[in-house]
Structure formats: structure tokens, C-alpha cells
Amino acid sequence: MLPVYGEIFGRLAARGVEWIQIDEPILALDLPLAWSNAFERAYHILQYSPLKKLIGLYHGDLRPNLGIAALLPVAGLHLDSVTEPELLAPVFDRLPVYKVLSLGECDTHSGWHQESLLEARARFGENLMVADQFAA
């Protein structure tokens, strides 16, 4: 599959696409070591495609695989439907600030969400993206 992904990514880049989001719900699971290693190897191969890659996780707890996600050779990480503040703090600590952090489904009217967004903005600056419908 990796050669096919590489070919598709190359074609998209040739058409002017700069970014691609790859959803990885598997990151919310407790992965066996062999799966973790295979996952990392796959992204080390995909890093040579010209597209900027954003890894997406929509539901679940990233903490068991945060070390893997934070260090993958990708441009950033997208988290959606974060319902508990303790799920974000470790991401702020582990994700390098040169990477993009994209947050969706963040209700800024909730006290802890507002505090978390301020903390994320202070840490990631221009590398923070927040879903438009919740950013106002």
C-alpha cells in the first residue's frame, strides 16, 4: 500500500495540493509493539512525499501512543472532539512547537476549553489551527 500512497501523494502535489490529512483512529488503541513499529516505519517511508501531512484523531485517548504521534515525520497533529482537559495537556508537552496543532470541536465558551486554547496559542503560536465554527 505504501507505494500506492506515495504515487497518490505525488499526483496530488503535482496538482498543487500542499497538505493532506490522514486519519489514524488506531492511535487511540493500545497497540502491540509490532504494530507500533510498523506504524512508525510506514510514516518514515511516507515522509519523502512532497505533501505536508497532518495526522488526525477524532475520538479516543491519544496518550498511549502520544510518543509515537508526536515524533512521526509529519507536519502536524489534528485532534477533534476532545472532551477532557487532561487529554490535551500531554499533547502540549510532547508535540514539538515547530509542528502544527489543529484542534476541532473546541467549545470556547467552556472554561477549560478557553484556558486550553490560550495555553495552546501561547505554546504553538502561528502553528495552532482551531476549527472556524468554534474559534469566535
Secondary structure, DSSP 8 states (H G I E B T S, - for coil): -HHHHHHHHHHHHHTT--EEEEE-GGGGS---HHHHHHHHHHHHHHTTSSSEEEEEE-SS--GGGHHHHHHSSSSEEEE-----GGGTHHHHHHS-TTSEEEE-S--TTSHHHHHHHHHHHHHHGGGEEE-HHHH-
